């Protein structure tokens, strides 16, 4: 199992694009999240993504987790091997993360 704590990236992420601060969503996605997901898929591991203890915005979450299907990760891997831990007062965003991962696969077989 690979455990990713988004708080290891930043507890106060800001911005979407690389020029909008050091803890931006683009850099987090490409240099923190995707390498771990791709390694997990290659080695058939489960990934636990803990998004607790992070002061994120909905737009930051969308920028990090949207369109993962366009990165070459398989539907089977994303649906079966990626889990989220959300244990703080940000639970209102949990549905956003889940929907972003499956939205492009809903009607595909």
C-alpha positions, 0 to 999 in steps of 0.5 A: 500500500502507498499512503499519500498524505496531502498535508505532506505536500502542503497544509495550506495549498494555494493556486492552480498554476505553477506561477501561483505559488509553490504549493499550487495544484499543477505542481502537486498533481504532476510531481506528488500525486501522479508519480505515486499513482503510476507506481501503484498501478505498475506494481498493483498496489492500493493507494490511500490518499489522505486529504485531512488536515489540509486547508484546500479549496474546491478549485484546488481539489478539482485541479489536482484530481480532475481528468485522471483518466487523461493521464493514462491511468486505467479505469479499473485501477482508479475505481478499485485501487484508490481510496480516500481518507477524509477525517476533518471538517472538510468532509463537505468536499469528499464527494467532489474528489470521488466524482472527479475520479469517476466522472469520465468513466460513468458511461464507458465500458 
